[in-house]
Amino acid sequence: MKEIPLTRPYFDSDEIGEIKQVLDSGWVTQGPKVKEFEESVARKIRSKYAIAVTNCTAALHLALLCSGISCGDEVLVADYTFPATGHAVLYCSAKPIFVDIDPDTYNIDPEKIEKLITEKTRAIIPVHTFGQPARMDEIINIAQDYSLTVIEDSACALGAQYKGKYAGAIGDIGCYSFHARKGITTGEGGMLVTNNAEIAAKARHLSTFGMKSAWEREKKGKFSVPEFIDVGYNYKMSDITAAIGVAQLRRLDRIIDRKRTLAQYWDTRLDEIEGIKKPYVDPDTFSIYQSYVALLEPTLDRNKMIQDLLSRGIQTQIGTYASHMQPVYHALQTCPCSQDVFHRAISLPMYFTLQEAVIDEVADAIQHTIGGCK
């Protein structure tokens, strides 16, 4: 049986060439290739500063620390997201307060933010779900009214735009992921971006144990014994990882163009099938379709459909999680829209090398199995 994966990263000889260059240099930890990757990302999204780290969770943790989030603080978090978002708040001994979503976009609903703001609220984390940006104008306005920091969880959204501005470069801090399912990948990896020099300096400092990196120290050409003033973290990206990122970033626009074309084809096929709804597109956004996530009718058993398709060699998955339902958070909030989408969303195959004929095969399988999922 031919298997159809949910996702498949795309590599070619460019990555091999970049990695070989790093290996030949003898400098494989954080160094010049990381700097090149950071500068390339910053240039792409029009941000002043970029700090490469081990993953997006590390970027979120650093963003919160650099925003002064600490014990007793509250951070408003989009509920429909992978738990990394809420976990980063817990890492700071703060409390995530989950905000329900717009059921069309799957993104945080700005109209539900203000009623959750208290004297303990310090920040808002909108999530640009599956590569479609949240309604940032409204979120920024609320944050300014209450003096809150806006940290964009742009894990899925490198290259996505809201009203012509790049997701991640709209709020105070943005955080990207380079996990294997993302638009471009380094296997694992992340990046924090900001236009604030003080935040950037602090994030870089905390990402290297609270000291200067070995590369920065060696460039000075003068021996000195590092001092540790702050409790920092080992969140450094290596030059090997960055080498993959440099090569991947060069084809980001091509990957996005292809996935948007594939999404349009998916749309036409799902329009023909009763019981499943194509993802909504906000006209103010330029979505990169990190994932293509459709919505089943409430009468259908989403988990059974995933299993039935898997038995045919087709890998699908849930969208993501309704965070307030996860026991780790002991959340008191109710987020009915997020909970409903959590039970009904299904992520369908989407990747650069996917062919329309394969979409036809999956769509036909969905149509065949949908009647048995009631």
C-alpha positions in Angstrom: 0.0 0.0 0.0 1.3 3.4 -0.9 1.4 5.7 2.1 0.5 9.3 1.9 2.2 11.4 4.7 0.6 14.3 6.5 3.8 16.3 5.8 7.2 15.9 4.3 10.1 18.4 4.6 11.8 19.4 1.3 15.6 19.3 1.1 18.0 19.4 -1.9 21.7 19.8 -2.5 21.7 23.4 -1.1 21.4 22.1 2.4 24.2 19.6 1.9 26.4 22.4 0.6 25.7 24.6 3.5 26.3 21.9 6.1 29.5 20.8 4.4 30.7 24.4 4.6 30.1 24.5 8.3 31.8 21.1 8.9 34.8 22.1 6.8 35.1 25.3 8.9 35.6 23.3 12.1 33.1 25.6 13.9 29.9 23.7 14.4 28.3 25.3 17.5 26.8 28.8 17.5 28.9 31.0 15.2 28.9 32.8 11.9 26.3 30.7 10.2 23.8 31.4 13.0 24.5 35.1 12.5 23.9 34.8 8.8 20.6 33.0 9.4 19.5 35.6 12.0 20.3 38.4 9.6 18.5 36.7 6.8 15.3 36.2 8.8 15.4 39.7 10.2 15.7 41.1 6.7 12.9 39.0 5.3 10.3 40.0 7.9 11.6 43.6 8.3 12.7 43.3 11.9 15.7 45.0 13.5 16.8 42.0 15.6 16.6 38.2 15.5 18.0 35.7 18.0 18.2 32.0 16.9 17.4 29.4 19.5 16.8 25.7 19.9 13.0 25.8 19.3 10.0 28.1 19.4 9.2 27.1 23.0 12.6 28.5 24.1 11.8 31.7 22.1 8.5 32.1 23.9 10.1 31.5 27.3 12.8 34.1 26.5 10.1 36.5 25.2 8.2 36.3 28.5 11.3 36.6 30.6 12.4 39.7 28.6 8.9 41.1 29.2 9.4 40.8 32.9 6.8 38.1 33.4 7.2 36.4 36.7 5.5 34.7 39.6 1.9 35.9 40.1 1.5 37.5 36.7 -1.2 36.5 34.3 -0.7 36.2 30.5 -3.6 36.0 28.1 -3.1 33.1 25.7 -5.0 32.0 22.6 -6.7 28.8 23.7 -6.4 26.8 20.5 -2.7 26.1 20.3 -0.1 23.5 21.0 0.6 23.4 24.7 4.1 24.9 24.2 2.4 28.3 24.3 0.9 27.8 27.8 3.9 25.9 29.0 6.2 28.8 28.4 4.0 30.9 30.7 4.3 28.2 33.4 8.1 28.2 33.0 8.0 31.8 34.3 5.8 30.7 37.3 3.0 32.9 35.8 -0.5 31.8 35.0 -1.9 31.4 31.5 -5.4 32.7 31.1 -6.9 31.1 28.0 -9.0 33.2 25.6 -11.5 31.6 23.3 -11.2 31.7 19.5 -13.0 32.9 16.4 -14.4 29.5 15.1 -13.8 30.6 11.5 -10.1 31.6 11.6 -9.2 29.4 14.6 -7.4 32.5 16.0 -7.9 34.4 19.3 -11.1 36.4 19.3 -10.2 40.0 20.1 -13.8 40.6 21.4 -13.2 38.1 24.2 -9.9 39.6 25.4 -10.9 42.6 27.5 -13.2 40.8 29.9 -10.3 38.6 31.0 -7.9 41.4 31.8 -7.2 41.9 35.5 -4.7 43.9 37.5 -2.4 40.9 37.2 -2.4 40.8 33.4 0.9 41.6 31.8 0.9 40.3 28.3 -1.1 38.8 25.4 0.1 35.9 23.2 -2.0 35.7 20.0 -1.2 32.6 18.0 -1.2 32.8 14.2 -2.9 29.4 13.8 -1.8 27.2 11.0 -0.1 30.2 9.2 -3.1 32.6 9.1 -2.4 35.8 11.2 -4.7 36.9 14.0 -6.5 40.2 13.9 -3.5 42.2 15.1 -4.9 45.7 14.8 -7.5 45.0 17.5 -5.1 43.1 19.7 -2.5 45.9 19.5 -5.1 48.5 20.4 -6.3 46.6 23.4 -2.7 46.0 24.6 -1.9 49.7 24.3 -5.0 50.6 26.3 -3.9 48.3 29.2 -0.1 48.7 28.8 0.3 45.0 27.9 3.2 43.4 26.0 2.2 41.6 22.8 4.1 38.4 22.1 3.2 36.8 18.8 3.3 33.0 18.7 4.3 32.9 15.0 5.5 29.3 15.2 3.4 28.4 12.1 3.6 31.8 10.3 7.1 32.7 8.9 6.2 34.6 5.7 2.5 35.2 6.6 1.2 38.7 6.5 -1.5 40.8 8.1 -2.5 43.9 6.1 1.0 43.9 4.5 2.9 43.4 7.7 4.8 40.2 8.4 3.4 38.1 11.2 5.9 38.1 14.1 7.0 41.6 13.4 3.8 43.4 14.4 3.8 43.1 18.2 6.6 43.7 20.7 8.2 40.3 20.2 7.6 37.5 17.7 8.6 33.8 18.0 9.1 31.4 15.1 9.5 27.6 14.8 11.6 25.6 12.4 10.1 22.2 13.4 9.7 19.6 10.6 6.0 20.5 10.0 6.6 24.2 9.6 7.0 26.2 6.3 10.7 25.8 6.4 12.5 23.5 8.8 15.9 23.0 10.5 14.6 19.8 12.1 14.3 21.6 15.4 14.9 25.3 15.9 13.3 28.6 16.7 13.9 32.4 16.5 12.9 35.4 18.6 12.5 38.7 16.7 11.9 42.2 17.9 12.5 45.9 17.1 13.5 46.6 20.7 17.3 46.7 21.3 17.0 46.2 25.0 14.8 43.1 24.6 17.1 41.7 21.9 20.2 42.1 24.0 18.6 40.5 27.0 17.2 37.6 25.0 20.6 36.9 23.5 22.2 37.1 26.9 19.8 34.7 28.5 20.0 32.3 25.6 23.7 31.6 26.2 23.7 30.9 30.0 23.8 34.6 30.8 27.3 35.1 29.2 28.7 36.0 25.8 28.8 33.1 23.3 32.1 31.4 22.5 32.1 32.9 19.0 31.7 36.4 20.4 34.4 35.9 22.9 36.9 34.5 20.3 36.3 37.3 17.9 37.7 39.8 20.5 41.1 38.0 20.3 41.7 38.7 24.0 41.4 36.1 26.7 39.0 36.7 29.5 37.2 34.5 32.1 33.4 34.8 31.6 31.2 35.8 34.6 27.7 34.6 35.2 25.5 37.4 36.6 22.1 36.1 35.6 20.5 32.6 35.4 20.6 32.0 31.7 19.7 29.0 29.6 21.4 26.8 27.0 19.1 27.8 24.2 21.8 28.3 21.5 21.2 27.2 17.9 24.2 25.5 16.3 25.8 26.5 13.0 24.9 23.0 11.6 21.2 23.7 12.3 21.5 27.3 11.0 23.1 26.0 7.8 19.9 24.1 7.0 17.9 27.2 7.8 20.0 29.4 5.5 19.3 27.1 2.6 15.7 26.6 3.5 15.0 30.4 3.8 16.2 30.9 0.2 13.2 28.9 -1.1 10.6 30.1 1.4 8.7 32.2 -1.1 8.6 29.3 -3.5 7.4 26.9 -0.8 4.6 29.3 0.2 3.5 29.9 -3.4 3.2 26.2 -4.0 1.3 25.5 -0.8 -1.1 28.3 -1.5 -1.8 26.8 -4.9 -2.3 23.4 -3.3 -4.7 25.0 -0.7 -6.8 26.4 -3.5 -7.0 22.9 -5.1 -7.9 21.4 -1.7 -10.7 24.0 -1.5 -12.2 23.0 -4.8 -12.2 19.3 -3.8 -13.7 19.9 -0.3 -16.5 22.1 -1.8 -17.7 18.9 -3.6 -17.9 16.8 -0.3 -20.8 17.2 2.1 -19.9 17.1 5.8 -16.5 18.8 5.6 -15.8 22.5 5.5 -12.7 24.1 3.9 -10.6 26.5 6.1 -11.8 30.1 6.1 -9.5 32.8 4.7 -9.5 36.2 6.4 -9.3 38.8 3.5 -6.9 40.9 5.6 -4.3 38.1 5.7 -1.8 36.3 3.5 -1.8 32.8 4.8 1.1 30.4 4.3 -0.9 27.2 5.0 1.6 25.7 7.4 -1.2 23.1 7.7 -4.4 22.7 5.8 -7.0 22.2 8.5 -10.7 21.5 7.6 -13.7 21.2 9.9 -16.0 18.2 10.0 -19.7 18.5 10.7 -20.6 18.0 14.4 -22.4 14.7 13.6 -19.2 13.1 12.3 -16.6 11.3 14.4 -13.3 13.0 13.6 -11.1 10.4 15.4 -12.8 7.6 13.5 -12.1 9.4 10.2 -8.5 9.8 11.1 -8.3 6.0 11.8 -10.3 5.0 8.7 -8.0 7.1 6.5 -4.9 5.7 8.2 -6.2 2.2 7.4 -6.0 3.3 3.7 -2.5 4.5 4.1 -3.4 8.2 4.4 -2.0 10.1 7.4 -4.1 12.9 8.8 -4.2 14.4 12.3 -6.1 16.6 14.7 -5.7 20.4 14.2 -4.2 21.3 17.6 -5.4 21.5 21.2 -8.0 23.3 23.3 -5.5 24.2 25.9 -8.0 24.9 28.7 -9.0 21.3 28.6 -5.4 20.0 29.4 -5.1 18.9 33.1 -1.7 20.5 33.5 -3.2 24.0 33.5 -6.0 23.6 36.0 -7.8 26.2 34.0 -11.0 27.8 35.2 -11.8 29.4 31.8 -14.3 27.9 29.4 -13.6 28.2 25.7 -16.6 26.6 23.9 -15.5 27.6 20.4 -12.0 26.3 20.9 -13.3 23.1 22.4 -15.7 22.5 19.5 -13.0 23.1 16.9 -10.6 20.8 18.9 -13.1 17.9 18.4 -14.0 18.6 14.8 -10.8 19.9 13.0 -8.8 17.5 10.8 -5.4 18.3 9.3 -5.0 17.0 5.8 -1.8 16.3 3.8 0.0 19.5 2.9 3.7 19.8 1.8 5.7 21.4 -1.0 6.1 18.2 -3.1 2.4 17.2 -2.7 0.7 16.6 -6.1 -2.8 17.4 -7.1 -3.4 13.8 -8.1 -2.6 12.8 -4.5 -5.1 15.4 -3.2 -7.7 13.8 -5.5 -6.9 10.4 -4.0 -7.3 11.7 -0.4 -10.4 13.6 -1.2 -12.0 10.5 -2.8 -11.1 8.5 0.3 -12.7 11.2 2.5 -15.8 11.1 0.5 -15.9 7.3 0.7 -15.4 7.1 4.4 -17.4 10.1 5.6 -20.7 8.2 5.7 -19.2 5.7 8.1 -18.1 8.3 10.6 -21.5 9.3 11.8 
